[in-house]
């Protein structure tokens, strides 16, 4: 059966989302109407997405995009990654005769650009390395960098800015690994932790003060929800939705209408955008049971595009990362954090219910280490989690659910 779209069908596509065209070719349409081609493929168990260019009949037409996909498919059949090849070709065209560390930063970033889920990742890499590494080693030939150069970068911030310093070290290690793969340097990587650095710098976990997200006591959640519902903005609704579902801030911000199933009363968050994505294989979706209150909230939001909580600013797609936190502090006069509401929910589960600990952990998408148990729990606990989330929403409304709160879970 041929499911490929024709040029006329492609031209008529307007809905903001990723439209399958056929053979791994997709047309991505943003809420602002920008159309671009994406080739999605899998190589060695790893899913990749390669941007092919902006759609236009005069430039990258459907025919040209299909030719590019066909060319990529040949490379993939030979075990070659077309995205890696393109990134290396781009760097080779612009590389200096004796690459410096800063030159290799560009190469390493180019290699990872299409892998990053968060568009801010590239900016964060550039900013951190430009601030802390470039002034000291940026102009050095990459093959001359030693552990002493790495120490000059890290020692001034290792104690005072431990978390930042560990990220810088990791990024320098990645850049130098890339340089070695490109044959720009040889020998051991001086930025690797399990080497000289482990002997020369204090262990981060022993010096870093871990400050938990400030969380509202669960006894006060009902009053906050009551005040929150007097606010009519999309940000207020997003904040309430986050509290009712127990998810992370980014999960709410990137929620799309297509992920919501009102009839089944579930919200399916794509596994690839969940925190902790480290596997080469696609992670399973996190299914969030929706309470009566969450369903009611969703129905109160006008569907104006693909995002459940669109930004009121025309040049942005969804609410910004700090929208809910800023609203909480400025409009609600509350100095807690949005992420802290997950702790509020978890404290309530532990102290006010007798449900199994695993139910509470799965409700907030915490990983269960035992894979066999995790698979069993995933199949068996959706109904129990639905009861838990409804009970939590009722508690936020000042109600109680005795049948759930005071009965031990059994399997």
Secondary structure, DSSP 8 states (H G I E B T S, - for coil): ------HHHHHH--SSSEEEEETTEEEEE-TT--EEEEEEEEETTEEEEEEEEEB-SSSB-HHHHHHHHHHHHHHHHTT--HHHHHHHHHHHHH--SS-BHHHHHHHHHHHHTTT-SSTTHHHHHHHHHHHHTIIIIITSBGGG--HHHHHHHHHHHHTTTHHHHHHHHHHHHHHHHHHHHTTS--S--TT-IIIIIHHHS--HHHH----------GGGHHHHHHHHTT--SHHHHHHHHHHHHT--HHHHHT-BGGGEETTTTEEEE-GGGSTT---SS----EEEE--HHHHHHHHTS---SSBTTB-SSTT-SB--TTHHHHHHHHTS---S-STHHHHHHHHHHHHH----HHHHHHHTT---S-HHHHHHHHHHSHHHHHHHHHHHHHHHTT---HHHHTS----
